[in-house]
Amino acid sequence: MMLQGPGTDMKKTVFLGVMIAGVLTGCKEQADAPVEPPRQEPAPVEEKKLPEPVPEVQAEPVQKPVEPSVEIKPEEQPGFGFQYMENPLMEVIAHDPPPPDPVTEDFDVRPGYIVIDSLDQFRKAIKMSGKKIRMKPGIYRAEKTDPPMEFKALHDDEKGERGTAMQDHIFAVTGSRNYFDLRGVVIETPVSLQSTLTRKVHVADSWHINGNKNTFIGGYFRNVLDKPYPDFFVTECEFEVCGDGNKFVNCTFVIKGSIPYGYTDFYGKGSTRHGRLNKHSFMSILNANDTTLMGCKVYQQSFGHCLHLHNVDGVTVKDCYFTGALRPTNDIFKEKVGRAVDYNFEMMYRSQQPIPRDWMIPLTEDGIRAYNNVRNVTVTDTTLERLRGCFQLLCPEGDITLENVTVLEAGDFSYDLSVGGEGKVIMKNCKSDGAYNPVFNLTRGAIPEDAFFELTLVDPPEGAITTERSGLGIISGDDCEFILHDGTTRPRPDAANRLQCGGKHGLKDSKVTNYTTATLVLGVNVQNCRIKSVGPVEDRGHDNRVSRIDAPKK
């Protein structure tokens, strides 16, 4: 089955071999083998300078050059590290990460920056404070780890407690107020090295950012699958930010490696699992305030969250691009070995039942997810696509602001936003295509109050299948305003062109202005609302004022 995605490079099926290829429920979820393997002390790594340029040698005109033999590394084989090699390559809809910038000897050094050219020097630098570091462009693969440590949280949690946690890591950033200019630098954390870290729950992450007010500029961070699936262990998160005021600017992150992969949560998450579970997320922000991601790209190619938040006051995501992966369920039935075969092609999580056909499932978890005690989250000029719940921000207080945000091909839903107590949801000039799954899922968390939701409905990708979950979803709230604009150029199937109003929370004293052709279905718990709609309205509520309006000229 050929599936297509939006954009020039998305109008084709991308197979796992050429493109692609964590851990929590509640606070964080992770469990693996109960026995922790002995930790191997890696041999010291000799610092090496980049090789000097070698002069070209002109071949004799009468001789035919001999083609050099090319050795293919295991991680360069199609599908290696993502799946059992006995299975056909997965059919996956995802984007290839862009290649890093070419390494050059001629690179810019800004005034006041100190140049370093090895990971050993970098390890020392991230433990200093008040430095400006320029790392020489190149590809650096980590071969050893920083020592484990204890770290005391900077802030009290919602219970007024401030705990101390054990940390195991490849890199421990303990310095503060540093600038790391990593333009042209690739830092690799292979799964073979991650596998040497502890397997205790909530301890191992590839990077711990414990210092405050550090800025990372232009780095390219990627995982390397250098061991076969599933013979490796991965850290819970690639990055865990535990310090205040840290920034990532114009960085690229390629996140790979999880067990299992290819089934969404059919075989469990958290403490409920069927078979081994080892998730790998991009970033956790834990007990840390005022983190900023600006101009960053994240290619989430593992089962885990992209960005998840715990006990946080202040997160800013601006001009970023977070992208995941989808898989048609029909492709699962082609497997010869693996988790689906082990369970007779049945999903086991929540309830045991046959894996459905003709679904589109996410291979990741959520895009931006708030857990306990999160407030004041701002996302602007950003695109999320092909992630499970792209936005699930259910906050007890503070503001949630989304402006100029686009969600494409959500794996479960596009937007689930609410604030309880003091605070407000503002969703301005946002977009979604409702391709395979609903746009809104305002069914969990506190009932939105005095919130503003403005959304433009856009076309799904050309040729995308319509599933039983395609559509606009469910809205609810009290004294809220919803404005729906029509940015489509093709008609939507009737079944995928409906918006349910009310849900389990109800909708009252609110305004809904629908400039799309979608049918609005007002549930029995919709009351005293002002409804203006281009599309039909089915009013099952009471005391609502409903009027039909003309579609604006495009």
N, C-alpha and C positions, 0 to 999 in steps of 0.2 A: 504494500500500500504506500503510495507516494503522498507525502504530506508537505505542505508548504508553509512558510512563515513570512512575516512582513519584511519589506525592504529588499534590496537587490540581492544580497547574499543570503536571504532567508527563503528565497523561492525555490528551495530544493531540499530534499531530505539530506540531513547531515549524518553520516554514519559515525558511530563511536570511534572507529579506528582512525579516522582522520580528524576528529575534532575534540573528542573528549576523553574526556572522559568526557563527630559532631555531637550539641548533645544535651538534650534536655527536655524535660517536661516539668512544668512548675518552675523550679529555679534552673537547674541544669540536669540533664539525664545522661548517664553513661554507665555502662557496665560491660565487662568482658570476662576473660578468664579470671577466676578468683585467685589464682596463684600468680604472684608476681615473679617473672623470670629474673635470674641474676643479671645484674647490670654489668655489661662489658666495658671496661675502660679502653677507649680507643687509643691507638698509638698516636704519639705526637705527630702533628702534621707539619711538614717542612714548608716554610714560607717560600713561595715561588714568585718571581717577577714574571710579567708577561714576556714572551719571547721576543727577541729583537727581530726586526724584519729581515727576511732572507732574500738576497738579491736573486732576481730571476736568472735562470740558466737557459740559454738558447739551445734548443735541440739541433743536432746536425740535420741539414736539409734532406739528406738521403735516408734518414731513419724515421720510421713511423712511431710516434709516441705511444708508449704502453699505458693503457688505461689502468690506473691504480685500483686495487680491490677496495671496496667500501664495506666496512664492518658496521652492521646495523646493531645498535644497542637494544637490549631487551625492551626498554621503555619506548622505543621507536616503532615497535611492532604494532600493527592495528589491533586495538582492543586490549593490549597487555596492561594488566593491573586493574582493569575495569570489570572484567568478566572471566569466567572459565573459558579457556581457549578452545575447548571442545565444542562450544556453542557457536552458531553463526553470529556474525557481528550484529550488535543491537541496532535497531532502527531508532535513532534518536534525533529529535529536533533541537538543535543548539547551535551556537556560534563558536567558531574557532577563536581562541584568543589571538590577538595580533602578535606577530613576532617582536622580540625586543629590538631596540635600535641597534644598528651595527656598531661593533666595538671599534673605537678609533683612538689613536695616540694623541690626537689633537682635540682637547676638550677644554671647556670653559671653567675657570676657577674664579669665583667671586672674591672681592677684597675681604681680607680677614679670615679666610678659610684655610684650614690645614689639610694637606693632601695625604691620604693614606691609600695603600694598595694591597691590603690583605685582610682576611677575616680575623686574624689574630689581632691586628691593630684595631679593627672595628669593634671587637669584643671589649677591648680596653676603653675605647672611646665612649661606648654606650653606658659605661659605669662612671664616667666623669660628668661634670656639670659646667654649664656656661661656656661650652665650646661650639665652634663652627667647623664642621668636618666635611671635606669634599673627598668622596671615595672615587678612585680611578675607575673609569668605565671598564666593565668586563663581566664575565660570568663566574660567580663564586658559589661553589657547592659546599654546604656545611658538612664537615666530617667529624665534628666533636660537639659536645654539649657543655653548657654552663652548669655549675654545681646546683643541686637543689637548694631551696631556701624556704624560710617562713616569711610570710608577709602579713602585716596587720592592716585591716581595712582602714581607709581614710575617713569613712563616714558611718554613722549609725544606720542600721537598717530600720524597717518599719516597726520593729519591736524595741527599738532603742538600744540594740546591742551592736557591738563592733568586734567581729571575730578575727581570728588569726588563722590563715590557711597555709597549708604546705603547697609549694610550687615546684614543679619539675619542668624543664624547658631546654630548648636548644639555644635560645638567646634570652638573657635577662637584662632588660634595659632599666637600670636602677638610677642612672643620672637624670638630672633635670636641667631645663632651660637650654637645651642644645638644639642646634640646627644640623641636620644630616642631609647634605646635598648628594642624592643618589641617582642623578640623571645619567642614564646609560649603564646603570648597574643592575645586574640580575643576581638575586640571592635565592638559592635553591635549598629547600629542606626536603630531602628524599625520605620516602617511607621506611627505608632500611635504617636510617638514623632515628626516626620517630619511634621505631619499634624497640629501641634500647631504653626508652623512658619508662617510668612506672606505669602500671595499669590500674593503679588505685583511682577510684572515682573522684572527679573534680580536681585533679592535681596536675596533669600533664597538658600543656599547651606549647606549641612551637615557639611562640614569642610571648613573654610577659612584659608589658609596658608599665612598670611600677613607678617610674619617675614622673615628674610633673612638667608641663609646658615644653615638651619636646616637639619638634617639627620634622617630619620626614618628607622629603621633596623628591618626586620623580622616580622612585624606586620601582623595580619590577620584581615581585615576589612570587615564586611559584613552587608548588609541590612537584616532585618527580616520583613516578611510579616505577621504581627500579627492582621491585619484587613481584612475583606473580600473584594474582588474585586467587584465593583470599589469604595468602601466606604472609601477612604483615599486620602491624598494629599502627593506628594513626592517633594523633593527639585529638583532644576534644575540640579545640579551636586552633586555627593557625595563629591568631592574635587574641590575647586577652588584655584589655586595657584596664588597669587598676589605679592609675594616677590621673590627676585632674589636668584639664587644659591641654591635652595632647592633640596634635593635628597631623593629618595625612593629606598631602597636596600633590595632585597629578600622579598618583601611584596606580600601578596595575597589580592585581592579585589573581592568580590562577590556582584554584583550590581543587585538589583531586584526592581521591582515596577514601573509601568507606566500605564497611561490610554490614549488610549486603548492599548491592547497588543494582538499581533497575526495577524496583518494585514499589516505590513510594513507601508507605508504612504498612503494607499488607502483612508484614511479619513482625510488627511491633515497633514500639519506641518506649523509652523510659524503662521502668521496671517490668513492663509487660512485653515479652518478646518470645519469638519462636525461632530458635537458633541464635547464633552469635550476632550481637549487635555492637558495632563500633562506628559511631557517627563522627563526622568531621565538619565543623562549621568554619566560616571565614573569621568572624570577629564577635567576641563577647565584650561588652562594656559592663564592668562589675564594680559597684561601689565607687564609681568615678563620675565626676561632673565635667560638663563643658568640653566634650570631645567633638572634633570637627573632621569630617571627610569632605574634601573639596576637589572636584575634577578627577575623581578616582573611578576606575573601572574594575569590577569584580566579576570573574567568570567562575560561578559556583558549579563545580562538576562532581560533587559528592553529596551523599545524603546527610544533610545537616542544614542549619540555618545560615543565611547570609549574614545578617547583622542582628544580634539579639541583646537585650538591655535588661539589667538587673540593678535595682536600687540606684537610680540615675536621676540627676537633675541637670538637664541641658545636654542635648545632642543636636548637632547641625549637620545636615547632609545637603550639599549644594553642587549642582552641575555634575552629577555622578551617573553612572550606568551600571546597574546590577543585572546580570543575566544568568539564567539557570538552564534547565534541560527538561524536555518532555519526551514521553514514549507512548506510542499507541499500545493498548493492552493486547491487541491481536498479535503483536510481535513476541510477547512472552511465550506463546504456545509453540514457538519454533525451538525452544530450548531443549537440550538433551540431558543436561545435568544442572544442578543448582537448587536454590531454595524452592522455586516454583515446582520443579519436578519432585523434590522431596515431599512436598505437601500436596501432590496430585493436582496441581494447578488450582489450588484453593487459597483464598486469602484467609488469614487466621486472626488478625487483629480486630477487636471489637466483636466480630461474630464470624464463625466459620461458614464460608460460602464460596461457590465457584468464582474465580476471577472473571469479571464481566468482560465481554467483548465490546469493541467499538467505543471504548473510553479513551481519553487522553489523560495520562497521569503524570504528575511532577516527579522528577528524580531527586529533587531537593526538598528541604523543608521551607520555612517562611523567608520572605524577603527582609522586612524590618519588623521585628517582633518585640513587644514589651512584655516583660514578666512582672516581678514584684516591685512596687513602689517606684514607678517611672513617671516622670513629668517633664514638660517643656521640651517637646521634640519638634524640630523644624526641618522640613524637607522641601527644597525648591529646585526647579529646573532640572529634574532628575527623571530617568526612565528605569522602571523595573519590568522585567519580562521573564516568563517561563519559570517562575518560582511558585511555591505552593500557595500560601496566603501571602499576597505581595505586601500588603500592609495590615498587620494586626497590632493595633496600638490601643490597648484598653488601659487607661491610666486613672489612678484614683483622684488626681488633681493636676493643676497646671494646664498649659495649653498644648494643643496639637495643631500645627500649622502645615498644610500641604498647599503649595502654590506652583503652578506650571509643572505638574507631575503627570507622567504618562505610564499607564500599566497596559502591557500587551500580553496576550495568551497566558493569562493566569492559570496556574495549575489547580487551584481550588476556588479562590475568589480574589477580587482586586482590592477592595477596601472594607475594613472592619475597624471603625474608629469610635471611641467614646471617652468621655471624661466624667468622673463623678466628683461631686463637691465643687470646690472653686476651680474654675478653668473653663475652657471653651475649645470646641473643634471648629477650625476654619479650613475649608477645602475649596480653594479658589482656582478656577481655570485649569481643572484637571481633566484627564482623558482616560478612556478604557475602551477595549474592543469587545468585551464579553464573548470572546471566541468560543471557548470550550466550557467555560464556567462562569458563574454569575459575577456581575460587577460589584454590587453591594451585598454585604453580609452583616447588617447591623442587628445582630441577634444576641450578641454576648456582651459581657461587661455592663457598665451602667447605661441607663437610657440617655441618649444624647439630649442635652438641654441647651436651648438658645444657640444651637449650632448652625453653621452655614455650609451647605454642600453644593458646589457648582461643578457639573461634569459635562463634557462633550463626548457623546457616543461616536466612535469611529468604526470603520470597517474592519472585520476580521481579515486575516491574510487570505489572499486569493486561493481558493481550493480547500480551505480549512473545513474539516468535517463539523457538522452540528451534532452536539451530544444532547442527551436528555437534561444536562445541567446548564446548557448555554442559555444566556439571558441576562436580564438586568438585576435580578436578585430581589433582596428585601430591604426596605428602609423602615425606620422607626424613629420616634423622638417626641419631644415635648417643646413646643414653641420654637420650632426649627424652620429653616427655609431650604428648599431643594429647588435647584434650577437645572434642567436637563436640556442641553443643546444638541442639535443633529449635525454631526460631521460626516455622515455616511454618504456614499455615492452609489451603493447597491442596496436593494431591499433585503430585509432580514426575514427569515422564516417566522411565521406567526408565533410558533411555540417558543422561539428564542427572542421575542420582541414584547415581553411583558415585564412589568414591574409590580411586585407585590408590596403593598403599603400596609404597615401595621405589624405583621409578624407576631411574635409572642410578647413583645414589649408594648405594642400599640403606637398609634400616631395621633396626637391631638394638638389643637391650637397651633397648627403649622400651615405653611404655605408650600404648595408644590406647583411649579410652572414647568410644563412639559412641552418643549418645542419639537420633540421627536414624534414619530408615528407609533411609538410603543403604546400598548394598552396598559392603563393604570387600573389595578385591581385593589379597591379599598376594602380592607377586611372589616369584620364586625367591630373591631376595637379602634377604628378610625373615626374620630369625632371632632366636630367644630373646626374643620380644616377648609382652607380656601384653595380650590383646585382649578387650574387653568391648563387645558391640554389640547394639543393638536390631535393626538391619537384618542381612541375611544376610552371611556371611563366606565368601569363597573363598580357602582357604589353600593356596598353592603353595610356601610357604617351608618352613622346618624348625625344630623345637624351639620352636614357638610354643604358647602356652596360650590357647585361644579358648573364650569362653563367651558365650551369649546372655543378655540381660537384658531386663527389661520396660521399656517406655517410661514415663518419669515422667508424672504427671498434670499437665495444663496448667491 
